Amino acid sequence: MTEPTLPLTPEQRIKELEEQLALSNQKAQFFEAVVNVLKNDYGVSIVKKRPGKSSRKGKSKA
């Protein structure tokens, strides 16, 4: 990544943020479409985990 040498003007920063928002929205739509295909075509249920929950099991002491 290149670091800008001069601070961005407010207009430039707004344009940059709008581009980031558009990309984030595209990614969200893509992932929603993937989840829908998994659900409708394969019967796979995807559930968002609550914060603080881990899928890792505690190490067994064998």
DSSP file (Angstrom, degrees, kcal/mol; ACC not computed):
  #  RESIDUE AA STRUCTURE BP1 BP2  ACC     N-H-->O    O-->H-N    N-H-->O    O-->H-N    TCO  KAPPA ALPHA  PHI   PSI    X-CA   Y-CA   Z-CA
    1    1 A M              0   0    0      0, 0.0     2,-0.4     0, 0.0     0, 0.0   0.000 360.0 360.0 360.0 144.3    0.0    0.0    0.0
    2    2 A T        -     0   0    0      0, 0.0     0, 0.0     0, 0.0     0, 0.0  -0.810 360.0-137.2 -99.6 138.6    1.2    3.5   -0.7
    3    3 A E        -     0   0    0     -2,-0.4     2,-0.2     1,-0.0     3,-0.0  -0.797  22.2-122.9 -91.3 127.4    1.0    6.1    1.9
    4    4 A P        -     0   0    0      0, 0.0     4,-0.1     0, 0.0    -1,-0.0  -0.488  11.7-150.4 -69.0 139.7   -0.2    9.5    0.7
    5    5 A T  S    S+     0   0    0     -2,-0.2    -2,-0.0     2,-0.1     0, 0.0   0.799  81.5  47.8 -81.6 -28.5    2.3   12.3    1.4
    6    6 A L  S    S-     0   0    0     -3,-0.0     3,-0.1     1,-0.0     2,-0.0  -0.870  95.9-104.7-111.3 146.1   -0.3   15.0    1.7
    7    7 A P        -     0   0    0      0, 0.0     2,-0.1     0, 0.0    -2,-0.1  -0.379  43.7-106.9 -64.6 146.9   -3.5   14.7    3.8
    8    8 A L        -     0   0    0      1,-0.1     0, 0.0    -4,-0.1     0, 0.0  -0.424  29.3-115.1 -74.1 148.3   -6.6   14.2    1.7
    9    9 A T     >  -     0   0    0     -2,-0.1     4,-2.7     1,-0.1     5,-0.2  -0.399  33.5-105.1 -72.0 160.6   -9.1   17.0    1.3
   10   10 A P  H  > S+     0   0    0      0, 0.0     4,-2.4     0, 0.0     5,-0.2   0.886 123.5  52.0 -55.5 -38.0  -12.5   16.4    2.8
   11   11 A E  H  > S+     0   0    0      2,-0.2     4,-2.2     1,-0.2     5,-0.1   0.907 110.5  47.3 -65.2 -41.2  -13.9   15.8   -0.7
   12   12 A Q  H  > S+     0   0    0      2,-0.2     4,-2.4     1,-0.2    -1,-0.2   0.904 112.3  49.8 -66.1 -40.8  -11.2   13.2   -1.5
   13   13 A R  H  X S+     0   0    0     -4,-2.7     4,-2.6     2,-0.2    -2,-0.2   0.901 110.2  50.5 -65.1 -41.0  -11.8   11.5    1.9
   14   14 A I  H  X S+     0   0    0     -4,-2.4     4,-2.5    -5,-0.2    -1,-0.2   0.924 110.9  49.1 -61.9 -44.3  -15.5   11.3    1.3
   15   15 A K  H  X S+     0   0    0     -4,-2.2     4,-2.1     2,-0.2    -2,-0.2   0.913 111.6  49.6 -61.9 -42.6  -14.9    9.8   -2.2
   16   16 A E  H  X S+     0   0    0     -4,-2.4     4,-2.1     1,-0.2    -2,-0.2   0.918 112.4  47.2 -61.9 -44.3  -12.5    7.2   -0.7
   17   17 A L  H  X S+     0   0    0     -4,-2.6     4,-2.4     1,-0.2    -2,-0.2   0.872 109.7  53.4 -66.6 -37.1  -15.1    6.3    2.0
   18   18 A E  H  X S+     0   0    0     -4,-2.5     4,-2.3     2,-0.2    -1,-0.2   0.894 109.1  49.5 -63.7 -39.2  -17.9    6.1   -0.5
   19   19 A E  H  X S+     0   0    0     -4,-2.1     4,-2.2     2,-0.2    -2,-0.2   0.906 111.2  49.0 -65.6 -41.6  -15.8    3.6   -2.6
   20   20 A Q  H  X S+     0   0    0     -4,-2.1     4,-2.4     2,-0.2    -2,-0.2   0.895 111.3  50.3 -63.8 -39.7  -15.0    1.6    0.5
   21   21 A L  H  X S+     0   0    0     -4,-2.4     4,-2.5     2,-0.2    -2,-0.2   0.910 109.3  50.6 -64.8 -42.9  -18.7    1.5    1.4
   22   22 A A  H  X S+     0   0    0     -4,-2.3     4,-2.1     1,-0.2    -2,-0.2   0.915 111.9  47.6 -62.1 -42.6  -19.7    0.4   -2.1
   23   23 A L  H  X S+     0   0    0     -4,-2.2     4,-2.4     2,-0.2    -2,-0.2   0.910 111.3  50.5 -64.7 -42.5  -17.1   -2.4   -2.0
   24   24 A S  H  X S+     0   0    0     -4,-2.4     4,-2.4     1,-0.2    -2,-0.2   0.895 110.0  50.5 -62.5 -39.8  -18.4   -3.5    1.5
   25   25 A N  H  X S+     0   0    0     -4,-2.5     4,-2.3     2,-0.2    -1,-0.2   0.895 109.7  50.6 -65.4 -39.8  -21.9   -3.5    0.2
   26   26 A Q  H  X S+     0   0    0     -4,-2.1     4,-2.3     2,-0.2    -2,-0.2   0.917 111.2  48.6 -63.1 -42.9  -20.9   -5.7   -2.8
   27   27 A K  H  X S+     0   0    0     -4,-2.4     4,-2.7     2,-0.2     5,-0.2   0.911 110.5  50.9 -63.5 -42.3  -19.1   -8.1   -0.5
   28   28 A A  H  X S+     0   0    0     -4,-2.4     4,-2.3     1,-0.2    -1,-0.2   0.916 110.9  48.4 -62.5 -43.1  -22.2   -8.3    1.8
   29   29 A Q  H  X S+     0   0    0     -4,-2.3     4,-2.2     2,-0.2    -1,-0.2   0.901 111.4  51.0 -63.3 -40.5  -24.5   -9.0   -1.1
   30   30 A F  H  X S+     0   0    0     -4,-2.3     4,-2.3     2,-0.2    -2,-0.2   0.943 111.6  45.9 -62.1 -48.5  -22.1  -11.7   -2.4
   31   31 A F  H  X S+     0   0    0     -4,-2.7     4,-2.5     1,-0.2    -1,-0.2   0.871 111.4  52.5 -65.9 -36.1  -21.9  -13.5    1.0
   32   32 A E  H  X S+     0   0    0     -4,-2.3     4,-2.4    -5,-0.2    -1,-0.2   0.901 109.6  49.9 -63.3 -39.6  -25.7  -13.3    1.4
   33   33 A A  H  X S+     0   0    0     -4,-2.2     4,-2.3     2,-0.2    -2,-0.2   0.904 110.2  50.1 -65.1 -40.8  -26.1  -14.9   -2.0
   34   34 A V  H  X S+     0   0    0     -4,-2.3     4,-2.6     2,-0.2    -2,-0.2   0.927 111.2  48.7 -62.3 -45.0  -23.6  -17.7   -1.0
   35   35 A V  H  X S+     0   0    0     -4,-2.5     4,-2.4     1,-0.2    -2,-0.2   0.906 110.8  51.0 -62.2 -41.4  -25.5  -18.3    2.2
   36   36 A N  H  X S+     0   0    0     -4,-2.4     4,-3.2     2,-0.2     5,-0.3   0.902 110.4  48.7 -63.8 -40.7  -28.8  -18.4    0.3
   37   37 A V  H  X>S+     0   0    0     -4,-2.3     4,-2.7     2,-0.2     5,-0.8   0.931 111.9  49.2 -64.3 -44.9  -27.4  -20.9   -2.2
   38   38 A L  H  X5S+     0   0    0     -4,-2.6     6,-2.4     3,-0.2     4,-0.9   0.906 116.9  42.7 -59.6 -41.3  -26.1  -23.1    0.6
   39   39 A K  H  X5S+     0   0    0     -4,-2.4     4,-0.8     4,-0.2    -2,-0.2   0.951 122.7  35.3 -70.8 -49.7  -29.5  -23.0    2.3
   40   40 A N  H  <5S+     0   0    0     -4,-3.2    -3,-0.2    -5,-0.2    -2,-0.2   0.886 128.4  31.2 -76.5 -40.5  -31.7  -23.5   -0.7
   41   41 A D  H  <5S+     0   0    0     -4,-2.7    -3,-0.2    -5,-0.3    -1,-0.1   0.803 134.6  23.0 -90.5 -31.1  -29.6  -25.9   -2.8
   42   42 A Y  H  <<S-     0   0    0     -4,-0.9    -3,-0.2    -5,-0.8    -2,-0.2   0.491  93.2-123.8-117.8  -6.6  -27.8  -27.9   -0.1
   43   43 A G     <  +     0   0    0     -4,-0.8     2,-0.5    -5,-0.3    -4,-0.2   0.711  57.7 150.3  70.9  19.3  -29.9  -27.5    3.0
   44   44 A V        -     0   0    0     -6,-2.4     2,-0.6    -7,-0.1    -1,-0.2  -0.735  36.5-148.1 -89.1 129.4  -27.0  -26.1    5.0
   45   45 A S        -     0   0    0     -2,-0.5     2,-0.5    -3,-0.1   -10,-0.0  -0.864   8.8-163.7-100.4 124.7  -28.0  -23.7    7.7
   46   46 A I        -     0   0    0     -2,-0.6     2,-0.5   -11,-0.1    -7,-0.0  -0.934   8.1-174.4-108.6 122.9  -25.5  -20.9    8.5
   47   47 A V        -     0   0    0     -2,-0.5     2,-0.3     0, 0.0    -2,-0.0  -0.971  25.4-123.8-121.1 130.2  -26.0  -19.1   11.8
   48   48 A K        -     0   0    0     -2,-0.5     2,-0.2     1,-0.1    -2,-0.0  -0.531  31.3-125.6 -70.7 132.4  -23.9  -16.1   12.8
   49   49 A K        -     0   0    0     -2,-0.3     3,-0.1     1,-0.1    -1,-0.1  -0.497  20.9-112.4 -79.9 148.8  -22.2  -16.8   16.1
   50   50 A R    >   -     0   0    0     -2,-0.2     3,-1.7     1,-0.1    -1,-0.1  -0.489  44.5 -90.6 -73.8 149.1  -22.7  -14.4   19.0
   51   51 A P  T 3  S+     0   0    0      0, 0.0    -1,-0.1     0, 0.0     3,-0.1  -0.320 113.1  29.9 -58.8 141.7  -19.6  -12.4   20.1
   52   52 A G  T 3  S+     0   0    0      1,-0.3     2,-0.4    -3,-0.1    -2,-0.0   0.265  92.1 114.3  92.8 -12.5  -17.6  -14.2   22.7
   53   53 A K    <   -     0   0    0     -3,-1.7     2,-0.4     2,-0.0    -1,-0.3  -0.750  49.2-160.2 -92.7 140.3  -18.5  -17.7   21.6
   54   54 A S        -     0   0    0     -2,-0.4    -4,-0.0     2,-0.2     0, 0.0  -0.916  21.8-147.7-120.2 146.2  -15.8  -19.9   20.2
   55   55 A S  S    S+     0   0    0     -2,-0.4     2,-0.2     2,-0.1    -1,-0.1   0.561  72.3 103.1 -85.6  -7.9  -16.1  -22.9   18.0
   56   56 A R        -     0   0    0      1,-0.0     2,-0.3     3,-0.0    -2,-0.2  -0.529  67.0-138.9 -76.7 139.0  -13.0  -24.4   19.6
   57   57 A K        -     0   0    0     -2,-0.2     3,-0.1     1,-0.1    -2,-0.1  -0.644  31.0 -95.1 -89.9 153.9  -13.5  -27.1   22.2
   58   58 A G        -     0   0    0     -2,-0.3     2,-0.1     1,-0.1    -1,-0.1  -0.379  51.3 -92.7 -64.5 147.3  -11.4  -27.2   25.3
   59   59 A K        -     0   0    0      1,-0.1     2,-0.2    -3,-0.0    -1,-0.1  -0.416  42.2-124.8 -63.9 131.6   -8.4  -29.4   25.1
   60   60 A S        -     0   0    0     -2,-0.1     2,-1.1    -3,-0.1    -1,-0.1  -0.556  10.6-136.5 -78.9 143.5   -9.2  -32.8   26.4
   61   61 A K              0   0    0     -2,-0.2    -1,-0.1     1,-0.2    -2,-0.0  -0.719 360.0 360.0-100.9  84.3   -7.0  -34.1   29.2
   62   62 A A              0   0    0     -2,-1.1    -1,-0.2     0, 0.0    -2,-0.0   0.426 360.0 360.0-104.0 360.0   -6.3  -37.7   28.0
